Amino acid sequence: MTWNISLTPYDDHTQPHDGVTIWQLTCLLVWLSVSIVFLFRKATTRGEGHAEDLPVVSSNSNASDQSNGSPLDEALGAIVQLGLVMLYFYLCDYVKVLPKGDRVYSRDTFVFLVFLLFFMGIAFTLRPTQDKILNRDHTEEWKGWMQVMFVWYHYFAAVEWYNWIRVYIACYVWMTGFGNFSFFWVRKDFSWWRFSKMLFRLDFCVLVICAVVSNEFIVYYICAMHTYWFVSVYLAMAVLRSWNDHRAKMALKLTCYAVANAVVFDVPGVAGVVFRPLYPILGTAYKDQDVMHEWLYRAGLDHWVCFVGMLCAYNYPYFEHFIQQLESTWTRTIVLQLSSGTLAKGTVAALCVGAYSLWHVYVLPHDKYAYNRIHPYTSFVPILVYVILRNLFRTVRIRYVSMFTWLGKVTLETYLSQLHVYLQSNAKHLLVYIDGYPLLNFALATIVYLVISFRLFAITNVLSGFFLPQDQRRAAINVGIAAGCCCVAALTGFGIRFAYGRMQVA
């Protein structure tokens, strides 16, 4: 595996930019203004002899509650840090101050790195966890190792793994259906606060990045998809919410959801009409394709797996009870000192392996385009097999790989950052820090990439807590002030652009 700085010229879509957009100027003005206020408050606090009260942005989700600094100081500090991160994004992927490298695939290198990562994780970071099916450690672990595969697929141009990457994306959508259905069904929290917090988590960083690097929202299609599927689950559970506790009525709601989903995505032409009003957000002008093509393609690939996740969440208590029965009641020894419960588990495992084998032989090997046509209707097979086998045996269920759980907490940030500080030009090129040493470059790029991703995670948590406290009045005030500041910055930026243009003409 060897490469040097790429001599291939940029195409029209990926070339470095020289100009500054009005949105970039707005972000710059907001950042400079906040930085001045932050430094002034910091200097004032030090002058009063209370330096210990300065804010520290922590990666803990409750950082704003645990820090000694005021919420305002924490928010200002987070915005200053966010501006520094966005400046690096701007330099790496908009101006492109670092050289670009061509992605080179070596199956031996790719598989070796994957093997090494999993070996190190299992051998050195295996930890005990609560004996609960699909607990938080399990799902974070699941997200973590899949994210590594997803990002490395892009970094190493491992196109032969395309079908597997489609499955991993389906897994994330499945978890959106499963997790949000479970939350709304158990907690019954349909408040504006819960809804707003989730949208902020999914889309805040994306919108800022779009403004800074002048990308369209659909470039980050994972965020667009998760936003859509979250809203769909929220509406399904919030509308006629009193029905959620009645099995027959809930079955009717789920049936209506499935029928609506089928009409939108499986009846030709309907999705284009339904989503057309959202083209300013979900559209993209690329070549001669319809502006909604990218969204319809991405959303259509996984349009059933969210519903499967909802069904799994609804039937979770039955699966949990089944496992408990096998382990506590079916204890009579049958043959070879094996209990009836163990034999039943073996039968379930064999059926899972059989189902996976059929999928692996008859579905997975298809070429990209043939596989995409059947993916929406078959991706649930490996997902359900994984979920069942991961939780079927207690020895496996009570352990998790903490390294992957650690990575799984920041999958949104690693997804966003990979396109700007791990790769560039919408994942078409590598960032070159060390020319001629691809593995050393990979190591350094990975360190920078992970540090930035965890910083973004911490920043988002702090700003979410500041702009969306549970006090509705306080939230309205904070958001209103922020919106007002952004409007003033945008008008100022427009004025600067206009004045600069007049000067150029003169």
Secondary structure, 3 states (H helix, E strand, C coil): CCCCECCCCCCCCCCCCCCCCHHHHHHHHHHHHHHHHHHHHHHHHHHCCCHHHCCCCCCCCCHHHHCCCCHHHHHHHHHHHHHHHHHHHHHHHHHCCCCEECCCCCHHHHHHHHHHHHHHHHHHCEEECCCCCCCHHHHHHHHHHHHHHHHHHHHCCCHHHHHHHHHHHHHHHHHHHHHHHHHHHHHCCCCHHHHHHHHHHHHHHHHHHHHHHCCCHHHHHHHHHHHHHHHHHHHHHHCCHHHHHCHHHHHHHHHHHHHHHHHHHHCCCHHHHHHHHHHHHHCCCCCCCCCCHHHHHHHHHCCCHHHHHHHHHHCHHHHHHHHHHHHHCCCCEEECCEEHHHHHHHHHHHHHHHHHHHHHHHCCCCCHHHHHHHHHHHCHHHHHHHHHHHHHCHHHHCEEEHHHHHHHCCHHHHHHHHHHHHEECCCCEEECCCCCCHHHHHHHHHHHHHHHHHHHHHHHHHHHHHHCCCCHHHHHHHHHHHHHHHHHHHHHHHHHHHHHHHHHHC
